[in-house]
Amino acid sequence: MGYYPMGYGFEQILINILYYLGVFIIIATIVCVIYGFIYSLIFGAGV
């Protein structure tokens, strides 16, 4: 967490948006990999 002057409020918001967007993409990727793995286990085993 950095310290920003009041004049850089827009940059602060932009940095936060980019940060949370990056975190969301990472989490979404991990979830997709996990679901893909479970899917292949269930349907790959012929259950």
PDBQT receptor file of N, H, CA, C and O in Angstrom, charges set to zero:
ATOM      1  N   MET A   1       0.847  -1.188   0.000  1.00  0.00    +0.000 N 
ATOM      2  CA  MET A   1       0.000   0.000   0.000  1.00  0.00    +0.000 C 
ATOM      3  C   MET A   1       0.886   1.243   0.000  1.00  0.00    +0.000 C 
ATOM      4  O   MET A   1       1.731   1.414   0.879  1.00  0.00    +0.000 OA
ATOM      5  N   GLY A   2       0.686   2.100  -0.986  1.00  0.00    +0.000 N 
ATOM      6  H   GLY A   2       0.000   1.961  -1.699  1.00  0.00    +0.000 HD
ATOM      7  CA  GLY A   2       1.497   3.307  -1.063  1.00  0.00    +0.000 C 
ATOM      8  C   GLY A   2       0.720   4.509  -0.575  1.00  0.00    +0.000 C 
ATOM      9  O   GLY A   2      -0.491   4.450  -0.364  1.00  0.00    +0.000 OA
ATOM     10  N   TYR A   3       1.451   5.614  -0.398  1.00  0.00    +0.000 N 
ATOM     11  H   TYR A   3       2.435   5.662  -0.569  1.00  0.00    +0.000 HD
ATOM     12  CA  TYR A   3       0.799   6.843   0.031  1.00  0.00    +0.000 C 
ATOM     13  C   TYR A   3       0.697   7.776  -1.167  1.00  0.00    +0.000 C 
ATOM     14  O   TYR A   3       1.707   8.088  -1.798  1.00  0.00    +0.000 OA
ATOM     15  N   TYR A   4      -0.514   8.222  -1.483  1.00  0.00    +0.000 N 
ATOM     16  H   TYR A   4      -1.334   7.968  -0.971  1.00  0.00    +0.000 HD
ATOM     17  CA  TYR A   4      -0.717   9.073  -2.642  1.00  0.00    +0.000 C 
ATOM     18  C   TYR A   4      -1.299  10.412  -2.204  1.00  0.00    +0.000 C 
ATOM     19  O   TYR A   4      -2.173  10.454  -1.339  1.00  0.00    +0.000 OA
ATOM     20  N   PRO A   5      -0.819  11.510  -2.798  1.00  0.00    +0.000 N 
ATOM     21  CA  PRO A   5      -1.422  12.822  -2.526  1.00  0.00    +0.000 C 
ATOM     22  C   PRO A   5      -2.868  12.834  -3.017  1.00  0.00    +0.000 C 
ATOM     23  O   PRO A   5      -3.248  12.003  -3.842  1.00  0.00    +0.000 OA
ATOM     24  N   MET A   6      -3.669  13.762  -2.523  1.00  0.00    +0.000 N 
ATOM     25  H   MET A   6      -3.361  14.437  -1.854  1.00  0.00    +0.000 HD
ATOM     26  CA  MET A   6      -5.080  13.826  -2.891  1.00  0.00    +0.000 C 
ATOM     27  C   MET A   6      -5.256  14.066  -4.391  1.00  0.00    +0.000 C 
ATOM     28  O   MET A   6      -6.265  13.660  -4.968  1.00  0.00    +0.000 OA
ATOM     29  N   GLY A   7      -4.289  14.718  -5.021  1.00  0.00    +0.000 N 
ATOM     30  H   GLY A   7      -3.469  15.047  -4.552  1.00  0.00    +0.000 HD
ATOM     31  CA  GLY A   7      -4.364  15.034  -6.439  1.00  0.00    +0.000 C 
ATOM     32  C   GLY A   7      -4.282  13.804  -7.315  1.00  0.00    +0.000 C 
ATOM     33  O   GLY A   7      -4.649  13.854  -8.489  1.00  0.00    +0.000 OA
ATOM     34  N   TYR A   8      -3.806  12.696  -6.762  1.00  0.00    +0.000 N 
ATOM     35  H   TYR A   8      -3.508  12.655  -5.809  1.00  0.00    +0.000 HD
ATOM     36  CA  TYR A   8      -3.642  11.476  -7.549  1.00  0.00    +0.000 C 
ATOM     37  C   TYR A   8      -4.734  10.459  -7.234  1.00  0.00    +0.000 C 
ATOM     38  O   TYR A   8      -4.514   9.250  -7.315  1.00  0.00    +0.000 OA
ATOM     39  N   GLY A   9      -5.903  10.958  -6.878  1.00  0.00    +0.000 N 
ATOM     40  H   GLY A   9      -6.082  11.940  -6.812  1.00  0.00    +0.000 HD
ATOM     41  CA  GLY A   9      -7.012  10.074  -6.532  1.00  0.00    +0.000 C 
ATOM     42  C   GLY A   9      -7.410   9.175  -7.687  1.00  0.00    +0.000 C 
ATOM     43  O   GLY A   9      -7.728   8.002  -7.494  1.00  0.00    +0.000 OA
ATOM     44  N   PHE A  10      -7.391   9.744  -8.912  1.00  0.00    +0.000 N 
ATOM     45  H   PHE A  10      -7.133  10.698  -9.069  1.00  0.00    +0.000 HD
ATOM     46  CA  PHE A  10      -7.785   8.961 -10.083  1.00  0.00    +0.000 C 
ATOM     47  C   PHE A  10      -6.786   7.841 -10.337  1.00  0.00    +0.000 C 
ATOM     48  O   PHE A  10      -7.172   6.723 -10.676  1.00  0.00    +0.000 OA
ATOM     49  N   GLU A  11      -5.496   8.144 -10.172  1.00  0.00    +0.000 N 
ATOM     50  H   GLU A  11      -5.182   9.052  -9.897  1.00  0.00    +0.000 HD
ATOM     51  CA  GLU A  11      -4.468   7.116 -10.361  1.00  0.00    +0.000 C 
ATOM     52  C   GLU A  11      -4.622   6.016  -9.321  1.00  0.00    +0.000 C 
ATOM     53  O   GLU A  11      -4.431   4.839  -9.628  1.00  0.00    +0.000 OA
ATOM     54  N   GLN A  12      -4.966   6.388  -8.098  1.00  0.00    +0.000 N 
ATOM     55  H   GLN A  12      -5.121   7.344  -7.848  1.00  0.00    +0.000 HD
ATOM     56  CA  GLN A  12      -5.183   5.415  -7.021  1.00  0.00    +0.000 C 
ATOM     57  C   GLN A  12      -6.307   4.462  -7.398  1.00  0.00    +0.000 C 
ATOM     58  O   GLN A  12      -6.191   3.247  -7.234  1.00  0.00    +0.000 OA
ATOM     59  N   ILE A  13      -7.403   5.033  -7.909  1.00  0.00    +0.000 N 
ATOM     60  H   ILE A  13      -7.498   6.020  -8.042  1.00  0.00    +0.000 HD
ATOM     61  CA  ILE A  13      -8.557   4.222  -8.316  1.00  0.00    +0.000 C 
ATOM     62  C   ILE A  13      -8.167   3.307  -9.465  1.00  0.00    +0.000 C 
ATOM     63  O   ILE A  13      -8.537   2.133  -9.482  1.00  0.00    +0.000 OA
ATOM     64  N   LEU A  14      -7.415   3.847 -10.434  1.00  0.00    +0.000 N 
ATOM     65  H   LEU A  14      -7.115   4.801 -10.420  1.00  0.00    +0.000 HD
ATOM     66  CA  LEU A  14      -7.001   3.076 -11.601  1.00  0.00    +0.000 C 
ATOM     67  C   LEU A  14      -6.108   1.916 -11.185  1.00  0.00    +0.000 C 
ATOM     68  O   LEU A  14      -6.262   0.799 -11.680  1.00  0.00    +0.000 OA
ATOM     69  N   ILE A  15      -5.167   2.184 -10.268  1.00  0.00    +0.000 N 
ATOM     70  H   ILE A  15      -5.042   3.092  -9.867  1.00  0.00    +0.000 HD
ATOM     71  CA  ILE A  15      -4.266   1.137  -9.768  1.00  0.00    +0.000 C 
ATOM     72  C   ILE A  15      -5.067   0.057  -9.047  1.00  0.00    +0.000 C 
ATOM     73  O   ILE A  15      -4.806  -1.133  -9.222  1.00  0.00    +0.000 OA
ATOM     74  N   ASN A  16      -6.050   0.473  -8.232  1.00  0.00    +0.000 N 
ATOM     75  H   ASN A  16      -6.262   1.440  -8.090  1.00  0.00    +0.000 HD
ATOM     76  CA  ASN A  16      -6.885  -0.497  -7.514  1.00  0.00    +0.000 C 
ATOM     77  C   ASN A  16      -7.680  -1.359  -8.477  1.00  0.00    +0.000 C 
ATOM     78  O   ASN A  16      -7.793  -2.569  -8.280  1.00  0.00    +0.000 OA
ATOM     79  N   ILE A  17      -8.236  -0.741  -9.528  1.00  0.00    +0.000 N 
ATOM     80  H   ILE A  17      -8.144   0.242  -9.687  1.00  0.00    +0.000 HD
ATOM     81  CA  ILE A  17      -9.017  -1.487 -10.521  1.00  0.00    +0.000 C 
ATOM     82  C   ILE A  17      -8.129  -2.510 -11.221  1.00  0.00    +0.000 C 
ATOM     83  O   ILE A  17      -8.520  -3.666 -11.380  1.00  0.00    +0.000 OA
ATOM     84  N   LEU A  18      -6.935  -2.090 -11.639  1.00  0.00    +0.000 N 
ATOM     85  H   LEU A  18      -6.617  -1.151 -11.509  1.00  0.00    +0.000 HD
ATOM     86  CA  LEU A  18      -6.017  -3.002 -12.322  1.00  0.00    +0.000 C 
ATOM     87  C   LEU A  18      -5.590  -4.128 -11.390  1.00  0.00    +0.000 C 
ATOM     88  O   LEU A  18      -5.474  -5.277 -11.817  1.00  0.00    +0.000 OA
ATOM     89  N   TYR A  19      -5.354  -3.803 -10.111  1.00  0.00    +0.000 N 
ATOM     90  H   TYR A  19      -5.448  -2.870  -9.764  1.00  0.00    +0.000 HD
ATOM     91  CA  TYR A  19      -4.933  -4.809  -9.135  1.00  0.00    +0.000 C 
ATOM     92  C   TYR A  19      -6.015  -5.865  -8.931  1.00  0.00    +0.000 C 
ATOM     93  O   TYR A  19      -5.744  -7.063  -9.000  1.00  0.00    +0.000 OA
ATOM     94  N   TYR A  20      -7.247  -5.409  -8.678  1.00  0.00    +0.000 N 
ATOM     95  H   TYR A  20      -7.467  -4.435  -8.622  1.00  0.00    +0.000 HD
ATOM     96  CA  TYR A  20      -8.336  -6.359  -8.431  1.00  0.00    +0.000 C 
ATOM     97  C   TYR A  20      -8.694  -7.135  -9.691  1.00  0.00    +0.000 C 
ATOM     98  O   TYR A  20      -9.107  -8.292  -9.611  1.00  0.00    +0.000 OA
ATOM     99  N   LEU A  21      -8.538  -6.500 -10.866  1.00  0.00    +0.000 N 
ATOM    100  H   LEU A  21      -8.203  -5.560 -10.931  1.00  0.00    +0.000 HD
ATOM    101  CA  LEU A  21      -8.790  -7.187 -12.132  1.00  0.00    +0.000 C 
ATOM    102  C   LEU A  21      -7.781  -8.313 -12.308  1.00  0.00    +0.000 C 
ATOM    103  O   LEU A  21      -8.130  -9.409 -12.745  1.00  0.00    +0.000 OA
ATOM    104  N   GLY A  22      -6.521  -8.033 -11.962  1.00  0.00    +0.000 N 
ATOM    105  H   GLY A  22      -6.237  -7.143 -11.607  1.00  0.00    +0.000 HD
ATOM    106  CA  GLY A  22      -5.474  -9.057 -12.054  1.00  0.00    +0.000 C 
ATOM    107  C   GLY A  22      -5.738 -10.202 -11.097  1.00  0.00    +0.000 C 
ATOM    108  O   GLY A  22      -5.580 -11.366 -11.464  1.00  0.00    +0.000 OA
ATOM    109  N   VAL A  23      -6.140  -9.886  -9.870  1.00  0.00    +0.000 N 
ATOM    110  H   VAL A  23      -6.269  -8.940  -9.571  1.00  0.00    +0.000 HD
ATOM    111  CA  VAL A  23      -6.450 -10.914  -8.876  1.00  0.00    +0.000 C 
ATOM    112  C   VAL A  23      -7.630 -11.759  -9.343  1.00  0.00    +0.000 C 
ATOM    113  O   VAL A  23      -7.625 -12.981  -9.196  1.00  0.00    +0.000 OA
ATOM    114  N   PHE A  24      -8.645 -11.097  -9.911  1.00  0.00    +0.000 N 
ATOM    115  H   PHE A  24      -8.649 -10.104 -10.031  1.00  0.00    +0.000 HD
ATOM    116  CA  PHE A  24      -9.833 -11.805 -10.399  1.00  0.00    +0.000 C 
ATOM    117  C   PHE A  24      -9.466 -12.772 -11.520  1.00  0.00    +0.000 C 
ATOM    118  O   PHE A  24      -9.959 -13.900 -11.562  1.00  0.00    +0.000 OA
ATOM    119  N   ILE A  25      -8.591 -12.324 -12.436  1.00  0.00    +0.000 N 
ATOM    120  H   ILE A  25      -8.191 -11.408 -12.403  1.00  0.00    +0.000 HD
ATOM    121  CA  ILE A  25      -8.170 -13.177 -13.555  1.00  0.00    +0.000 C 
ATOM    122  C   ILE A  25      -7.407 -14.393 -13.040  1.00  0.00    +0.000 C 
ATOM    123  O   ILE A  25      -7.608 -15.505 -13.527  1.00  0.00    +0.000 OA
ATOM    124  N   ILE A  26      -6.526 -14.184 -12.050  1.00  0.00    +0.000 N 
ATOM    125  H   ILE A  26      -6.362 -13.280 -11.654  1.00  0.00    +0.000 HD
ATOM    126  CA  ILE A  26      -5.750 -15.289 -11.474  1.00  0.00    +0.000 C 
ATOM    127  C   ILE A  26      -6.687 -16.299 -10.808  1.00  0.00    +0.000 C 
ATOM    128  O   ILE A  26      -6.552 -17.504 -11.022  1.00  0.00    +0.000 OA
ATOM    129  N   ILE A  27      -7.638 -15.813 -10.001  1.00  0.00    +0.000 N 
ATOM    130  H   ILE A  27      -7.748 -14.834  -9.828  1.00  0.00    +0.000 HD
ATOM    131  CA  ILE A  27      -8.583 -16.695  -9.311  1.00  0.00    +0.000 C 
ATOM    132  C   ILE A  27      -9.448 -17.443 -10.318  1.00  0.00    +0.000 C 
ATOM    133  O   ILE A  27      -9.684 -18.642 -10.169  1.00  0.00    +0.000 OA
ATOM    134  N   ALA A  28      -9.925 -16.730 -11.353  1.00  0.00    +0.000 N 
ATOM    135  H   ALA A  28      -9.733 -15.756 -11.475  1.00  0.00    +0.000 HD
ATOM    136  CA  ALA A  28     -10.768 -17.353 -12.372  1.00  0.00    +0.000 C 
ATOM    137  C   ALA A  28     -10.000 -18.451 -13.100  1.00  0.00    +0.000 C 
ATOM    138  O   ALA A  28     -10.555 -19.505 -13.410  1.00  0.00    +0.000 OA
ATOM    139  N   THR A  29      -8.719 -18.198 -13.373  1.00  0.00    +0.000 N 
ATOM    140  H   THR A  29      -8.267 -17.342 -13.121  1.00  0.00    +0.000 HD
ATOM    141  CA  THR A  29      -7.883 -19.197 -14.054  1.00  0.00    +0.000 C 
ATOM    142  C   THR A  29      -7.719 -20.441 -13.193  1.00  0.00    +0.000 C 
ATOM    143  O   THR A  29      -7.830 -21.564 -13.686  1.00  0.00    +0.000 OA
ATOM    144  N   ILE A  30      -7.453 -20.240 -11.893  1.00  0.00    +0.000 N 
ATOM    145  H   ILE A  30      -7.363 -19.329 -11.492  1.00  0.00    +0.000 HD
ATOM    146  CA  ILE A  30      -7.278 -21.363 -10.967  1.00  0.00    +0.000 C 
ATOM    147  C   ILE A  30      -8.572 -22.174 -10.872  1.00  0.00    +0.000 C 
ATOM    148  O   ILE A  30      -8.541 -23.404 -10.890  1.00  0.00    +0.000 OA
ATOM    149  N   VAL A  31      -9.716 -21.474 -10.771  1.00  0.00    +0.000 N 
ATOM    150  H   VAL A  31      -9.741 -20.474 -10.757  1.00  0.00    +0.000 HD
ATOM    151  CA  VAL A  31     -11.015 -22.146 -10.683  1.00  0.00    +0.000 C 
ATOM    152  C   VAL A  31     -11.283 -22.962 -11.943  1.00  0.00    +0.000 C 
ATOM    153  O   VAL A  31     -11.770 -24.090 -11.865  1.00  0.00    +0.000 OA
ATOM    154  N   CYS A  32     -10.965 -22.392 -13.105  1.00  0.00    +0.000 N 
ATOM    155  H   CYS A  32     -10.570 -21.476 -13.169  1.00  0.00    +0.000 HD
ATOM    156  CA  CYS A  32     -11.175 -23.105 -14.373  1.00  0.00    +0.000 C 
ATOM    157  C   CYS A  32     -10.314 -24.360 -14.437  1.00  0.00    +0.000 C 
ATOM    158  O   CYS A  32     -10.772 -25.405 -14.897  1.00  0.00    +0.000 OA
ATOM    159  N   VAL A  33      -9.076 -24.263 -13.980  1.00  0.00    +0.000 N 
ATOM    160  H   VAL A  33      -8.704 -23.413 -13.605  1.00  0.00    +0.000 HD
ATOM    161  CA  VAL A  33      -8.174 -25.418 -13.988  1.00  0.00    +0.000 C 
ATOM    162  C   VAL A  33      -8.709 -26.508 -13.061  1.00  0.00    +0.000 C 
ATOM    163  O   VAL A  33      -8.711 -27.686 -13.420  1.00  0.00    +0.000 OA
ATOM    164  N   ILE A  34      -9.164 -26.114 -11.866  1.00  0.00    +0.000 N 
ATOM    165  H   ILE A  34      -9.162 -25.157 -11.575  1.00  0.00    +0.000 HD
ATOM    166  CA  ILE A  34      -9.689 -27.072 -10.892  1.00  0.00    +0.000 C 
ATOM    167  C   ILE A  34     -10.943 -27.757 -11.436  1.00  0.00    +0.000 C 
ATOM    168  O   ILE A  34     -11.074 -28.978 -11.351  1.00  0.00    +0.000 OA
ATOM    169  N   TYR A  35     -11.868 -26.962 -12.000  1.00  0.00    +0.000 N 
ATOM    170  H   TYR A  35     -11.761 -25.970 -12.069  1.00  0.00    +0.000 HD
ATOM    171  CA  TYR A  35     -13.095 -27.540 -12.551  1.00  0.00    +0.000 C 
ATOM    172  C   TYR A  35     -12.794 -28.434 -13.744  1.00  0.00    +0.000 C 
ATOM    173  O   TYR A  35     -13.437 -29.468 -13.928  1.00  0.00    +0.000 OA
ATOM    174  N   GLY A  36     -11.812 -28.036 -14.556  1.00  0.00    +0.000 N 
ATOM    175  H   GLY A  36     -11.290 -27.197 -14.406  1.00  0.00    +0.000 HD
ATOM    176  CA  GLY A  36     -11.418 -28.863 -15.694  1.00  0.00    +0.000 C 
ATOM    177  C   GLY A  36     -10.836 -30.187 -15.225  1.00  0.00    +0.000 C 
ATOM    178  O   GLY A  36     -11.077 -31.228 -15.837  1.00  0.00    +0.000 OA
ATOM    179  N   PHE A  37     -10.072 -30.150 -14.144  1.00  0.00    +0.000 N 
ATOM    180  H   PHE A  37      -9.876 -29.305 -13.647  1.00  0.00    +0.000 HD
ATOM    181  CA  PHE A  37      -9.467 -31.361 -13.583  1.00  0.00    +0.000 C 
ATOM    182  C   PHE A  37     -10.540 -32.295 -13.032  1.00  0.00    +0.000 C 
ATOM    183  O   PHE A  37     -10.509 -33.501 -13.276  1.00  0.00    +0.000 OA
ATOM    184  N   ILE A  38     -11.493 -31.727 -12.284  1.00  0.00    +0.000 N 
ATOM    185  H   ILE A  38     -11.519 -30.747 -12.085  1.00  0.00    +0.000 HD
ATOM    186  CA  ILE A  38     -12.596 -32.517 -11.722  1.00  0.00    +0.000 C 
ATOM    187  C   ILE A  38     -13.446 -33.105 -12.846  1.00  0.00    +0.000 C 
ATOM    188  O   ILE A  38     -13.849 -34.267 -12.785  1.00  0.00    +0.000 OA
ATOM    189  N   TYR A  39     -13.716 -32.297 -13.872  1.00  0.00    +0.000 N 
ATOM    190  H   TYR A  39     -13.388 -31.353 -13.922  1.00  0.00    +0.000 HD
ATOM    191  CA  TYR A  39     -14.514 -32.741 -15.017  1.00  0.00    +0.000 C 
ATOM    192  C   TYR A  39     -13.840 -33.923 -15.705  1.00  0.00    +0.000 C 
ATOM    193  O   TYR A  39     -14.500 -34.901 -16.056  1.00  0.00    +0.000 OA
ATOM    194  N   SER A  40     -12.523 -33.832 -15.898  1.00  0.00    +0.000 N 
ATOM    195  H   SER A  40     -11.987 -33.038 -15.613  1.00  0.00    +0.000 HD
ATOM    196  CA  SER A  40     -11.799 -34.917 -16.570  1.00  0.00    +0.000 C 
ATOM    197  C   SER A  40     -11.760 -36.166 -15.690  1.00  0.00    +0.000 C 
ATOM    198  O   SER A  40     -11.763 -37.285 -16.202  1.00  0.00    +0.000 OA
ATOM    199  N   LEU A  41     -11.725 -35.981 -14.370  1.00  0.00    +0.000 N 
ATOM    200  H   LEU A  41     -11.723 -35.071 -13.954  1.00  0.00    +0.000 HD
ATOM    201  CA  LEU A  41     -11.733 -37.128 -13.456  1.00  0.00    +0.000 C 
ATOM    202  C   LEU A  41     -13.072 -37.855 -13.535  1.00  0.00    +0.000 C 
ATOM    203  O   LEU A  41     -13.117 -39.081 -13.636  1.00  0.00    +0.000 OA
ATOM    204  N   ILE A  42     -14.168 -37.086 -13.486  1.00  0.00    +0.000 N 
ATOM    205  H   ILE A  42     -14.132 -36.090 -13.403  1.00  0.00    +0.000 HD
ATOM    206  CA  ILE A  42     -15.512 -37.676 -13.470  1.00  0.00    +0.000 C 
ATOM    207  C   ILE A  42     -15.846 -38.329 -14.810  1.00  0.00    +0.000 C 
ATOM    208  O   ILE A  42     -16.259 -39.488 -14.853  1.00  0.00    +0.000 OA
ATOM    209  N   PHE A  43     -15.668 -37.585 -15.901  1.00  0.00    +0.000 N 
ATOM    210  H   PHE A  43     -15.333 -36.643 -15.867  1.00  0.00    +0.000 HD
ATOM    211  CA  PHE A  43     -16.071 -38.090 -17.210  1.00  0.00    +0.000 C 
ATOM    212  C   PHE A  43     -14.974 -38.913 -17.872  1.00  0.00    +0.000 C 
ATOM    213  O   PHE A  43     -15.246 -39.720 -18.761  1.00  0.00    +0.000 OA
ATOM    214  N   GLY A  44     -13.727 -38.707 -17.434  1.00  0.00    +0.000 N 
ATOM    215  H   GLY A  44     -13.506 -38.051 -16.712  1.00  0.00    +0.000 HD
ATOM    216  CA  GLY A  44     -12.617 -39.474 -17.991  1.00  0.00    +0.000 C 
ATOM    217  C   GLY A  44     -12.607 -40.895 -17.451  1.00  0.00    +0.000 C 
ATOM    218  O   GLY A  44     -12.111 -41.817 -18.099  1.00  0.00    +0.000 OA
ATOM    219  N   ALA A  45     -13.173 -41.062 -16.235  1.00  0.00    +0.000 N 
ATOM    220  H   ALA A  45     -13.577 -40.313 -15.709  1.00  0.00    +0.000 HD
ATOM    221  CA  ALA A  45     -13.206 -42.383 -15.611  1.00  0.00    +0.000 C 
ATOM    222  C   ALA A  45     -14.395 -43.189 -16.124  1.00  0.00    +0.000 C 
ATOM    223  O   ALA A  45     -14.512 -44.378 -15.825  1.00  0.00    +0.000 OA
ATOM    224  N   GLY A  46     -15.277 -42.556 -16.892  1.00  0.00    +0.000 N 
ATOM    225  H   GLY A  46     -15.182 -41.591 -17.136  1.00  0.00    +0.000 HD
ATOM    226  CA  GLY A  46     -16.421 -43.256 -17.461  1.00  0.00    +0.000 C 
ATOM    227  C   GLY A  46     -17.532 -43.475 -16.467  1.00  0.00    +0.000 C 
ATOM    228  O   GLY A  46     -18.322 -44.409 -16.611  1.00  0.00    +0.000 OA
ATOM    229  N   VAL A  47     -17.605 -42.622 -15.455  1.00  0.00    +0.000 N 
ATOM    230  H   VAL A  47     -16.963 -41.864 -15.338  1.00  0.00    +0.000 HD
ATOM    231  CA  VAL A  47     -18.656 -42.756 -14.445  1.00  0.00    +0.000 C 
ATOM    232  C   VAL A  47     -19.979 -42.263 -15.012  1.00  0.00    +0.000 C 
ATOM    233  O   VAL A  47     -20.996 -42.290 -14.319  1.00  0.00    +0.000 OA
TER     234      VAL A  47
